[in-house]
């Protein structure tokens, strides 16, 4: 019988409630409605190295401005070119932790949580200009940032990143919390506090910015770099004074919870303030990718399918977070930076991470009836891409995923050998069966489904 093979990651603390995991496989809905299945998995693209700036430190942030790509690696600001070469533009005052960028077409600015630095796009030196919070934004030729550990935000002179009038500020006073960031979405200024989000608008009047009291949100931002624009809106890791911790999407000025219990249990009891996210769209799929210190994998939400999956590296048999921590689109490539200081791009033609293993894992839902009757499994048959060489691994648990047997392996078909399916025979019987399928070889996998009886 058909197995509910395609699905999200939903492994809960209690294994009696949920065990399934989806790692480096993207659940996608087939839009035509006339295919043999409505859902399938698409392999996470591999990585190809684009540039090595590791001598400077970790990749901290990136931006593309008017077709030019800029990277902050360690304390150094670089311009990156289409052949992977780069030139150093200058340095900022810190060397670790994420940074944020913005530009007014004349100046490029970068903030690191304590100060703001600018560089003229026509050339020059990197220069400190003012104190600044973790985030910076642009609207109507103004640059905006927050003052650290206050409820105040401020703005530059029009079209001029070098001038910040001491009177060009306002306070978000809807709640007694400090601002952790600022983001502009659809010409709305979103002021991100620890327990609230206020919407302000650029009025064009003498007051410059005014609050829109009708779009006040009582869920704040738990991590300033978790707030990112995606799919014509924005998402953030939210918190409030009652202890709520969830991922939200803005829905017309109000929060819509998109995280599941799986995601929220992953975040429970850890410091999430240093979480950081990046977003991108590839093959028509919008992704929100969240890295949280203390979580073993990168948690990824695909907006179209509304499904969460995980991304990870396999190191000594254990998961570690996917190496990508920041993103920019340039030279027709999705460029991602890593904490090692190396830059890569997502490569649909690769099934490895720049020579390292790209593991693809699916742990299926618990296969048990309410009465726990014994079920015989004469075979397990997998429908996936074949004819590229390599092998697929299978193991299974008869106690709800607590303990597994040894790995079994089958060929995925030699080059050009498009066998009808990959089948494991004589799989025994169980009252509580969990299947775990894995591919680590450098070959496409792209599974469509499975049957197990």
C-alpha positions in Angstrom: 0.0 0.0 0.0 1.1 3.6 -0.6 3.2 5.1 2.1 2.7 8.8 3.1 6.3 9.4 1.9 6.2 13.1 0.8 5.9 15.4 3.7 7.5 18.1 5.9 9.8 17.8 8.9 7.6 17.3 12.0 9.6 15.5 14.6 8.2 16.3 18.0 9.7 15.8 21.5 7.2 13.0 22.0 7.9 10.3 19.4 4.3 9.0 19.9 3.2 12.3 18.3 5.6 12.8 15.4 8.8 11.4 14.0 9.1 12.5 10.4 12.1 14.5 9.1 12.9 15.9 5.7 16.5 16.9 5.3 17.9 18.5 2.1 14.8 17.5 0.2 12.2 20.1 -0.8 8.5 19.2 -0.8 7.1 20.6 -4.0 3.5 20.6 -5.4 3.2 19.7 -9.1 1.0 22.4 -10.5 -0.6 20.7 -13.5 -2.9 18.4 -11.5 -2.5 15.7 -14.2 0.7 14.1 -13.1 0.8 10.7 -11.4 1.3 12.4 -8.1 0.5 15.8 -6.7 3.6 16.1 -4.5 7.2 15.1 -4.9 10.6 15.9 -3.4 13.2 18.0 -5.2 16.8 17.7 -4.2 18.3 20.7 -2.5 20.8 22.0 -5.1 24.5 21.4 -4.3 27.1 24.1 -3.8 29.9 25.2 -6.0 32.6 27.5 -4.5 32.6 31.0 -6.1 35.2 32.9 -4.0 37.5 32.3 -1.0 37.8 35.3 1.3 38.5 33.1 4.4 41.7 35.0 5.2 39.5 37.9 6.4 37.2 35.9 8.6 33.5 35.0 8.5 30.9 36.1 5.9 28.7 38.6 7.7 26.4 40.0 5.1 26.0 41.0 1.4 24.1 43.2 -0.9 23.7 43.8 -4.7 23.4 47.5 -5.7 22.8 48.5 -9.3 24.3 45.2 -10.5 27.4 45.5 -8.2 27.9 43.0 -5.4 29.3 43.8 -2.0 30.3 41.5 0.8 31.4 42.1 4.4 33.9 39.4 5.5 35.5 39.8 8.9 36.1 43.5 9.3 36.7 44.1 5.5 34.2 45.4 3.0 34.7 43.9 -0.5 33.3 44.4 -4.0 32.9 41.0 -5.6 33.2 40.5 -9.4 31.6 38.1 -11.8 34.8 36.0 -12.1 35.0 35.4 -8.3 37.8 38.0 -7.8 37.3 40.9 -5.4 38.8 44.1 -4.2 39.0 45.5 -0.7 37.2 48.8 -0.1 38.2 49.3 3.5 37.3 48.1 7.0 34.7 48.6 9.7 35.2 48.5 13.5 34.1 44.9 14.2 35.0 41.6 12.8 32.3 39.1 13.9 28.5 38.8 13.9 26.0 39.7 11.1 25.9 43.1 9.5 23.2 44.8 7.5 23.4 46.9 4.3 21.4 49.6 2.5 22.1 52.1 -0.3 20.6 55.4 -1.5 22.2 55.0 -5.0 25.0 57.4 -4.0 26.3 55.8 -0.9 26.6 52.2 0.4 26.1 51.9 4.2 26.7 49.0 6.5 25.8 48.7 10.2 27.2 46.2 12.7 25.0 46.8 15.8 27.1 49.7 17.2 28.1 51.9 14.3 27.3 52.9 10.7 29.9 53.2 8.0 29.5 54.5 4.5 31.3 54.2 1.2 30.7 56.2 -1.9 29.6 54.1 -4.9 31.9 56.4 -7.0 34.9 55.3 -4.9 36.6 56.5 -1.8 37.2 55.2 1.7 35.0 53.4 4.2 34.1 56.0 6.9 32.3 55.9 10.2 29.3 58.2 10.3 27.1 57.6 13.4 26.0 55.1 16.0 23.5 52.5 14.8 21.6 49.4 15.7 21.7 46.0 14.1 19.6 46.9 11.0 19.4 49.7 8.4 16.7 50.4 5.8 16.0 52.8 2.9 12.8 54.6 2.0 12.2 57.7 -0.3 15.9 58.6 -0.2 16.1 58.4 3.6 18.3 55.9 5.4 16.9 54.7 8.7 18.4 52.9 11.7 17.8 52.6 15.4 19.9 53.8 18.3 21.1 50.8 20.3 19.3 49.9 23.5 16.6 52.6 23.1 13.1 53.0 21.6 14.4 55.6 19.2 14.9 55.4 15.4 16.5 58.1 13.3 17.0 59.1 9.6 19.6 60.7 7.4 19.2 63.8 5.3 17.5 63.1 1.9 19.9 61.4 -0.5 22.9 61.8 1.9 24.2 59.0 4.1 26.9 61.3 5.5 24.5 63.7 7.4 22.3 62.8 10.3 20.7 65.7 12.0 20.4 65.4 15.8 16.7 66.3 15.5 15.8 63.7 12.9 14.6 61.0 15.3 11.4 59.7 16.8 10.4 57.1 19.4 8.3 54.0 19.1 6.2 54.3 22.3 3.4 51.8 21.8 5.1 49.4 24.3 7.9 49.9 26.9 10.4 47.9 24.9 13.6 48.7 23.0 13.9 48.6 19.3 16.1 45.8 17.9 15.7 46.7 14.2 14.0 48.4 11.3 12.7 47.1 8.0 10.8 48.8 5.1 8.0 46.8 3.4 5.7 48.3 0.8 6.8 51.8 1.8 5.9 51.0 5.4 8.5 51.4 8.1 8.4 48.4 10.4 9.9 49.2 13.8 10.8 46.0 15.5 10.7 46.0 19.3 11.3 43.1 21.6 7.6 42.7 22.4 5.9 44.8 19.7 6.1 45.9 16.0 5.0 49.4 15.0 4.2 50.6 11.5 5.3 54.2 10.6 4.8 56.0 7.3 6.8 58.7 5.5 4.2 61.5 5.4 6.2 64.1 3.5 5.1 66.7 6.1 7.3 68.5 8.6 7.2 65.6 11.0 8.6 63.3 8.2 7.5 60.0 9.8 4.3 59.3 11.7 2.9 56.2 13.3 0.0 54.2 11.8 -1.8 53.2 15.0 -4.1 50.8 13.1 -1.4 48.4 12.4 0.2 47.8 15.8 1.4 44.2 16.5 1.8 42.8 20.0 4.4 40.3 18.9 7.9 41.6 18.9 11.1 40.4 17.3 13.2 38.0 19.2 16.2 38.2 16.8 16.9 41.3 14.6 18.4 39.3 11.8 15.4 36.9 11.7 13.3 39.6 10.0 13.5 39.3 6.3 11.4 40.2 3.3 9.9 37.4 1.2 7.1 36.7 -1.2 5.7 40.3 -1.2 5.7 40.4 2.6 8.1 39.7 5.5 8.7 37.1 8.1 10.3 37.2 11.6 11.0 35.2 14.7 8.5 36.7 17.1 8.2 36.9 20.8 6.0 38.6 23.4 5.8 39.3 27.1 3.8 36.1 27.7 6.6 33.9 26.5 5.4 33.2 23.0 8.1 32.2 20.5 7.0 31.5 16.9 7.8 32.4 13.3 5.3 35.0 11.9 4.5 36.3 8.5 3.0 39.8 8.1 -0.6 39.6 6.8 -1.8 43.0 6.0 -0.2 44.5 9.1 -1.1 41.7 11.4 1.0 38.6 12.4 0.1 35.2 10.9 1.8 32.3 12.7 3.6 30.0 10.1 5.8 28.0 12.4 4.7 24.5 13.6 5.1 22.8 16.9 8.1 21.1 15.4 9.8 24.4 14.8 8.7 25.9 18.2 9.9 22.9 20.2 13.3 23.2 18.4 13.5 26.7 19.7 12.3 26.0 23.2 14.6 26.8 26.1 17.5 28.3 24.0 18.8 31.8 23.4 17.4 32.8 20.0 18.6 36.4 20.0 21.5 35.6 17.6 19.3 33.7 15.1 19.7 34.9 11.5 17.7 34.3 8.4 18.1 34.8 4.7 15.5 34.6 1.9 15.6 33.9 -1.8 13.5 32.5 -4.7 14.7 29.7 -6.9 12.7 27.8 -9.5 9.7 29.8 -8.4 9.9 28.6 -4.8 10.3 31.3 -2.1 12.5 30.2 0.9 12.9 31.6 4.4 16.0 29.9 5.8 16.5 30.3 9.6 19.8 29.4 11.4 19.5 29.4 15.2 22.5 28.7 17.4 21.9 25.5 19.4 19.7 23.9 16.7 21.4 21.2 14.7 19.8 22.0 11.3 18.8 25.0 9.3 15.0 25.4 9.5 13.5 26.3 6.1 9.9 27.4 5.2 8.8 27.3 1.6 6.1 29.9 1.2 4.3 28.3 -1.7 3.7 24.9 -0.2 3.6 26.2 3.4 5.9 23.3 4.4 9.0 23.3 6.6 12.0 21.2 5.8 15.6 21.0 7.2 18.9 21.7 5.6 22.1 20.2 7.1 25.6 19.0 6.5 26.5 15.5 7.6 29.7 15.6 9.7 31.0 12.4 11.4 27.5 11.0 11.3 25.7 13.9 12.9 23.8 16.9 11.4 25.3 20.4 11.5 23.6 23.5 10.1 23.9 24.1 6.4 26.9 26.3 5.8 25.0 29.2 4.1 24.4 32.1 6.5 23.8 35.0 4.2 22.6 35.5 0.6 22.7 37.9 -2.3 21.7 37.4 -5.9 24.4 38.6 -8.4 25.8 37.5 -11.8 22.7 35.4 -12.3 23.7 33.3 -9.3 22.3 32.7 -5.7 25.5 33.5 -3.8 25.7 32.4 -0.2 28.4 33.2 2.4 29.6 30.9 5.1 31.2 31.3 8.5 34.4 30.0 7.0 34.6 33.1 4.8 34.1 31.1 1.6 31.3 32.0 -0.9 29.3 29.5 -2.8 26.4 29.4 -5.2 23.5 27.0 -5.4 24.1 24.8 -8.3 21.3 22.7 -9.7 23.8 20.5 -11.7 25.6 19.4 -8.5 24.7 16.7 -5.9 27.5 17.6 -3.5 28.5 20.6 -1.4 31.7 21.8 -3.1 33.1 18.2 -2.9 31.5 17.4 0.5 28.6 15.0 1.0 25.1 16.3 0.3 23.0 14.0 2.4 19.3 13.6 1.5 17.2 12.0 4.3 13.6 11.2 4.7 12.3 9.7 7.9 8.7 8.7 7.3 5.7 9.1 9.6 5.1 6.3 12.1 3.4 3.4 10.4 1.0 2.0 13.0 -2.7 1.4 13.4 -4.6 2.6 16.5 -4.8 -1.0 17.8 -1.1 -1.7 17.0 -2.0 -4.8 15.0 0.9 -6.6 13.4 1.6 -5.5 9.8 3.7 -7.6 7.3 6.1 -5.8 5.0 7.1 -8.1 2.2 8.9 -5.3 0.4 9.7 -1.5 0.4 9.7 0.0 -3.1 11.0 3.5 -3.8 10.1 5.6 -6.8 13.0 8.1 -7.4 15.4 9.3 -10.1 17.5 6.5 -11.5 20.2 5.8 -14.1 23.0 8.0 -12.7 24.8 5.4 -10.6 25.0 5.4 -6.8 23.0 3.7 -4.2 20.2 4.4 -1.8 20.3 3.3 1.9 17.3 2.0 4.0 16.9 1.2 7.6 13.9 0.8 9.8 12.7 1.0 13.4 10.1 -1.2 15.0 9.7 0.9 18.2 8.6 4.3 16.9 12.0 5.6 15.8 13.8 5.0 19.0 16.2 2.3 17.7 17.1 1.4 14.1 18.5 -1.7 12.5 21.5 -1.8 10.2 21.5 0.0 6.8 20.5 -1.9 3.8 21.5 -0.7 0.3 20.3 -1.0 -3.3 21.6 0.3 -6.6 20.0 3.4 -8.1 20.8 2.0 -11.5 24.1 2.3 -13.4 24.5 5.1 -15.9 21.6 4.9 -18.3 19.9 2.0 -16.5 16.5 3.2 -15.8 15.1 0.4 -13.7 11.4 0.7 -12.8 11.9 1.0 -9.1 14.3 0.4 -6.2 13.0 -2.4 -4.1 14.0 -4.0 -0.7 12.5 -7.4 -0.1 11.5 -9.3 3.0 11.3 -6.4 5.4 9.6 -8.4 8.2 6.7 -7.3 10.3 6.0 -4.8 13.0 3.3 -3.1 15.0 5.1 0.3 14.9 7.3 0.8 11.8 9.4 3.9 10.9 11.3 3.9 7.6 14.5 6.0 7.1 15.7 6.5 3.5 19.1 8.1 2.8 21.2 9.0 -0.2 24.8 10.3 0.3 26.3 9.5 -3.1 27.0 12.3 -5.6 23.9 11.5 -7.8 20.4 13.0 -8.2 17.7 11.5 -6.0 14.5 13.5 -6.3 12.1 10.8 -4.8 8.4 10.8 -5.8 6.9 8.2 -3.4 7.1 4.8 -1.9 5.0 1.7 -1.1 5.7 -0.8 1.7 3.2 -3.6 1.3 
